[in-house]
Structures are given as C-alpha cells and as structure tokens.
Amino acid sequence: MSGDSASGGAVEGASGEDLRLLAVREVTGRIEAILSWVPDAALRREAEGTGLHLSSHVLDPADGRVILFDGPRAVPCRGPEGRLAVLPLTVPLPPGRYRLRIEPVVERRFWASDRGYTPLVLEAERGPDGSLVFDCTATGRQYVLNRPGTRAFSIDTLLYGLDDSERCIEIPWLLARFRGEPRVLDIGYANAEPRFLQARDALKIPFLVGLDLAAAPQSRIAGVAGDALALPFRRGAFDLIFAVSVIEHIGRDNSIYGVREQPAREFGDLEAAAGLAALLRPGGRLLVTVPFGRLEDHGWFVQYDLRRIQALVERSGCQLTLAEYYAYSDRGWTGPVDPIALSRVEYRTGVAAGAVACLELTRPGETGGKGPGCSCKESGARRGRPEPRQPVNEMV
C-alpha cells in the first residue's frame, strides 16, 4: 500500500464533508484531533469483516514526501449517531513545518484516498520552544498548543482523556500547582510514565531528588533507593513533594515492580504521609493524587474513600488547601465533581481508576494561624533519620 493518493474506483458520496475537524488539543503530551465523522455507506460495506478507522500521515509540505506513514488510530466514535472521534496526532519533534493528512483506513485492505476520498489536511508548525500551531484550511481555524509557561488546569473540551488513564488528570493538575520551588522531592519516580517524566523535566527544577524502593537512572533528577517509611532525608529539606499515584502503594505488596518483598503495613500510606510532611519546610506543600471512589483493597494498592482521605490529611498534620475530584465515564474525564457523588465508583481493574482525588497539603508556618488540622504534628515525624547520601545531601 502506497502512502501517495491514487485515483480510480471513487467511493460514491465520499467527500471532505464526511470528516470535519472540531478541535485540536494537547492532553499530557499527546496531541489529539476531535473530529466529526460519519462513515459513508460504501466504506462501511467494504469494511465488513475488518476494521474501519481514522488515521493519518505526516508529509513534508515542501515536496509532498511522506515522513511518517500509517499513524495512530482514532478511538471508536462516540456521541449522537457515532459522530465524534478522537484521533491522536503524531508531529515530529524537530522544529519545522509539517502537513498532516487525515483519512479513513479499511484495515489490511486500503486507504480511503486510494478510492477517491478527499483527506482532511492540517498544516502544522513546531517552534523551537516546542509550541505547535495547527491551521485547518477547511475551517479557517488555527490552534496553538504547548505555549511556554505553566497554565491553570481545567477540562474544557469534549471527550477529554477518552480511553486514557487518570494520568491525563494528574499530570496537568500537578504542573498547574508548581510555583517554581527550587527543592523538590518526587516519590515513586522510578516507574513513572514517560509523559510525566517529560513534563516534570520541562520544569527545570534546580534541585530535584527522586526516592523509590529501587533507584532508576533518569535525566535531571538525583535518584535515591530508599523507603518512604524510613525516609533518608533531614526534616525541612524540601519546598515541594510530588506523590503522583504512589501513596496508595506504600506498605503494600510491591513485588509487581520487581522489588524485594517487605512486611505489609495496613496503614503504611498514613505513616508515609506524616513522614513526608515532616520533610517540608514551613509553608511547603505535598501534592498527592490517589484513585478514589468506594474503599477497595487490591493488595498492591488501596483505593481511597472520603474517610481515608480525611485520615491521610489528619495523620500528615498539614492543612488541606485544595482537594479536587475527577471522574471517568464513556464520555471521558470530567470534573471537578462532588466527591459524595463518587462514593460507589469502582476501580476499573486492568484499565485505570474510575475517579481520582488530587490533593494539596500545606505544612503550616512556624508562627500564627494554628488551628485544628493546620499544624504539623510532631508525633507524625519519624526520628533518627540518616542524612541523605552523596550527592543528594549537597542538594538539600
């Protein structure tokens, strides 16, 4: 099958009007096109017994040369009459101009353009700063993505994160809470997804330390092998701590990550929250995300309900300065939503969470404003922690 369009055997009724661009967006490093698509009857007939999907090619606009052929497929159409589709787009990383051609494909048989279908064309330009500008000639609209600088997080597009895990919530939510702190600890960094690593590294944090049961070499971070229940850092060493989908695993069976078996501790997560809070300077913050819904014990992690969230906050001795909850459905991720409405949400076993809690815990200052739930309790601190090993002790 050739990447070039071929004529002959035109599909009856096929035209660019069958495929319309509604929006282009960025979801935690993944570029997506939101499309309206109603496959015509001729294509559906030819696709019987196989798959009919949307895909794309990337071409050099100067000479039409194909740079990337046969890109990712769109997730199944949703919405009234199956009109809405979400298509991941691949744009090369080097700065420059690119042309994206979107069209249906009958799997293992032919591309629609081979039968006379007119593809939808997007002109893309990637800037030296990583920003992307898309121009759609058919609609006359322009979309600008990945502008430098941290932006507030909100869900303002259709089908946000459809068929994606809670990472599409956690990562941009965390980035929006970053305020330029120079000393940051990332708990459970070793098994983080590449899209989180890319977003975290883009923050260019001067002193970034990672802690995990088994250290892993990564760029821009000093990795330390250690236990969150026996923290190897001095009190007040950090301005900010990241704990993205990690607290729920502490004290539980972590053999799935290839680490040695450790004694189970039913409330290891609560103990860890107290220890992590003690690592913060006064006014420092702990950013925590956990799966949320009804209380469930999955052996290697626990899903939180409101009562366990409250216990986590109280044990940390910090003030809960922000709590937002997001939920997944067949329309993608939505929120923030009322956590009471999520009390029966089950974990989507083998897939991802059905809801997620995003929490900001702030260690109170040393003077003033101390009230219930707002003071960092000394009883939660673990005494006798060793000083961090080199070179981390030089960083904190």
Buried (B, 14 or more C-beta within 10 A) or exposed (E): EEBEBEEEEEBEEBEEEBBBBBBBBBBBBBBBBBBBBBBBEBBEEBBEEEEBBBBBBBBBBEEEEBBBBEBBBBBEBBEEEEBBBBBBBBBEEEEBEBBBBBBBBBEEBBBBBBBBBBBBBBBBBBBEEEBBBBBBEBEEEEBEBBEEEBEEBEBEBBBBBBBBBBBBBBBBBBBBBBEEBEBBBBBBBBBBBEBBBEBBBBBEBEBBBBBBBBBEEBEEBBBBBBBBBEBBBBBBBBBBBBBBBBBBBBBBBBEEBEBEEBEEBEBBBBBBBBBBBBBBBEEBBBBBBBBBBBEBEBEEBBBBBBEBBEBBBBBBBBBBEBBBBBBBEEEBBBBBEEBEEBBEBEBBEEEBBBBBBBBBBBBBBEEEEEEEBBBBBEEBBBEEBEEBEEEBBEBB
